Amino acid sequence: MKKPSQFDAIVVGAGPSGNAAAYVMAKAGLKVLQIERGEYPGSKNVQGAILYAKALEEIIPDFREDAPLERHIIEQRMWMLDDTSFVGTHVRSDDYNKPPYNRYTIIRAQFDKWFSSKVREAGALLICETTVNHLIMDGDQVVGVQCDREQGDVYADVVILADGVNSTLARKAGFHGEIQARNVALAVKEILFMPEETIRQRFNIGEEEGVVIEMVGRITDGMMGTGFLYTNKESLTIGVGCMLSDFKKNPNRTSPYVLLEQMKHHPSIAPLIAGGEMKEYCAHLIPEGGFNAIPQVYGNGWMIVGDSGGFVNAAHREGSNLAMTTGRLAAETVISAKAAGRGYRATALSPYKAALDGSFVMKDLHKYRDMPDILHRNPQFFTTYPDLLANAARTMITVDGIDKKTKKREVMSSFRRSRSLSGLVGDAYKLWRAFR
Ligand SMILES: Cc1cc2nc3c(=O)[nH]c(=O)nc-3n(C[C@H](O)[C@H](O)[C@H](O)COP(=O)(O)OP(=O)(O)OC[C@H]3O[C@@H](n4cnc5c(N)ncnc54)[C@H](O)[C@@H]3O)c2cc1C
């Protein structure tokens, strides 16, 4: 029999999605309980980490006043690497140096703690070091959660699952199936301590300015994946992630740790991180299935937000951006449902999906819906093309007495030899489809 609700809403998890949901509901005066298994919010979290200001601004407009931000990003580098070189583009603009800044590097442990303090200030009750083991059902309606504590049953009108990638709660309740290795990446990252002055000199930046380097190519050993290097105030974040299914079938049996070590020794990367002292090392899954892997995200008395619903835009790795936005949209749906007094059946919570569909979240996921599959089935984009481009650039730039026309012919024939004319045309079409 259904026990009376003790809370309007229970939020499971205190990452960006859970904090966004709990904050918005508490701020609107709802009685909110948030449960986090970590010792404190942020203690279980791993992130690169770039914070996209817009999503947080919609929730806490004046967040810049006291949020622990590292550097605002003024330069984005995109590198394609072969074994010894990189070819890339750098976009740097003084427009990015004018407040309000668009993106920041953050340290997740500090940021999540700060966000959580705002959630509590707004009036939500947070319980840490507590794991939710099951959802409590009354027929087909979720009515509460069962925690790993004595008398650990808590009841609420609605439960928001913000428990991150590989949500065991959603799986146990049958809301979505087993996680598929082809739909998640395994990423490892390190934070390397470095004096502020060294970072400024190496990356050609001022006191608060930051640089992001995104990388593809030989660093992922033929697997679909990317590497990244971000500048924090007094540290660098370096990491690499590849599809879990690719790790499983990698002929060299390369482990994520070895991949990161190899990447750190790449001649284009090693000088940037030289002397860095490792402060933190972690590994985590990232949902990469995109639009086609998003499960049902609401039902009778429940909603799924953030990584738990697979909301990561593989094209830009904006997980926390999507996490905060989905958390906010779910919270706004609960607030409206309560105001309308129409209960919390799936029909009352369906505006959540409509709001998602109308937002950049589903629009962007839909736009890049074919990308994960196309890139996954075409490893040449991570192997052959970085090699060809690096070789072409070296050939054209090297001054060695060979005339430019001959060099150009050499470059063209190296492309045709590796991929054939029809292969090149096919690859161009695939790339267009992936990023159209
Ligand atoms: C290496 C790496 C780099 C990344 N870089 C970026 C980046 O630069 N920018 C970006 O926007 N995104 C990035 N992401 C993605 C981003 O980290 C995630 O999308 C984001 O953290 C998702 O937030 P979330 O709140 O949904 O989940 P999480 O942050 O995973 O939070 C889930 C929380 O739920 C708690 N929890 C889980 N199960 C339970 C339970 N049963 N009971 C109680 N609590 C529970 C966990 O302890 C955790 O605190 C990166 C991810 C990785 C792994």
The ligand as an ORCA input file, in Angstrom:
! r2SCAN-3c Opt
* xyz 0 1
  C      37.021     12.050    -18.708
  C      35.757     12.836    -18.905
  C      35.811     14.122    -19.403
  C      34.648     14.875    -19.570
  N      34.732     16.154    -20.008
  C      33.642     16.929    -20.058
  C      33.740     18.300    -20.339
  O      34.828     18.822    -20.531
  N      32.607     19.039    -20.377
  C      31.385     18.489    -20.142
  O      30.383     19.218    -20.169
  N      31.262     17.185    -19.844
  C      32.352     16.390    -19.788
  N      32.247     15.073    -19.458
  C      30.901     14.519    -19.248
  C      30.357     14.935    -17.885
  O      31.267     14.611    -16.867
  C      29.038     14.218    -17.614
  O      28.200     14.356    -18.728
  C      28.355     14.792    -16.389
  O      29.131     14.565    -15.231
  C      26.982     14.149    -16.194
  O      26.415     14.622    -15.037
  P      25.360     13.737    -14.234
  O      24.915     14.564    -13.091
  O      24.327     13.222    -15.164
  O      26.155     12.456    -13.748
  P      27.398     12.353    -12.751
  O      28.222     13.571    -12.802
  O      28.039     11.050    -13.060
  O      26.727     12.287    -11.311
  C      26.011     11.172    -10.871
  C      26.028     11.183     -9.354
  O      25.134     10.174     -8.875
  C      25.728      9.492     -7.788
  N      25.093      8.159     -7.723
  C      25.159      7.172     -8.657
  N      24.405      6.123     -8.282
  C      23.858      6.449     -7.101
  C      22.979      5.761     -6.218
  N      22.491      4.552     -6.520
  N      22.612      6.376     -5.052
  C      23.086      7.620     -4.752
  N      23.911      8.316     -5.571
  C      24.289      7.746     -6.728
  C      27.203      9.466     -8.138
  O      28.008      9.287     -6.995
  C      27.396     10.834     -8.787
  O      27.755     11.826     -7.838
  C      33.395     14.296    -19.279
  C      33.325     12.992    -18.783
  C      34.493     12.272    -18.586
  C      34.394     10.884    -18.023
*
